[in-house]
Amino acid sequence: MDKFDVQNDPEEVIIDFRESRVSDMSAIEALSKLTERYQQLNKKLHLRHLSEDCRLLLKNAAGVIEVNVLEDPDYRVATEPK
């Protein structure tokens, strides 16, 4: 929570979960409080690179928290022309 400066952060903030997880109710509560702080200033907080189990946990907690989850892009491998 101390890592965020809601007042001075841009209008849209993305939290990248590539190397972390939402694993329990305390994490959901922290995200909920952070989301509320941004919403009070009409700012948006997005979550990116959530694992499937994290997405499921947030979906199950939908009554407690409302978050913007950015869909991870599909990367395609370029092939050499024949």
MOWO-V59624 format. One record per backbone hydrogen bond with DSSP energy under -0.5 kcal/mol. CO is the residue of the C=O (numbers start at 0). NH is the residue of the N-H. E is the energy in kcal/mol with one decimal. If there is no record, write none. Layout:
CO&NH&E ; CO&NH&E
This chain:
0&3&-1.2 ; 3&5&-0.5 ; 4&7&-0.8 ; 4&8&-1.9 ; 10&43&-2.9 ; 12&45&-3.3 ; 13&15&-0.6 ; 14&16&-0.6 ; 14&47&-2.6 ; 16&19&-1.2 ; 20&22&-0.7 ; 23&27&-1.7 ; 24&28&-2.6 ; 25&29&-2.0 ; 26&30&-2.4 ; 27&31&-2.5 ; 28&32&-2.4 ; 29&33&-2.2 ; 30&34&-2.7 ; 31&35&-2.3 ; 32&36&-2.0 ; 33&37&-2.0 ; 34&38&-2.6 ; 35&39&-2.1 ; 36&40&-0.7 ; 37&40&-1.0 ; 37&42&-2.8 ; 38&41&-2.0 ; 43&12&-2.7 ; 44&67&-0.9 ; 45&14&-3.1 ; 46&69&-3.1 ; 47&16&-3.1 ; 50&54&-2.4 ; 51&55&-2.2 ; 52&56&-2.1 ; 53&57&-2.5 ; 54&58&-2.4 ; 55&59&-2.6 ; 56&60&-1.1 ; 58&61&-1.4 ; 60&63&-2.4 ; 60&64&-2.2 ; 66&68&-0.7 ; 67&46&-2.8 ; 67&69&-0.6 ; 72&74&-0.6 ; 75&77&-0.5
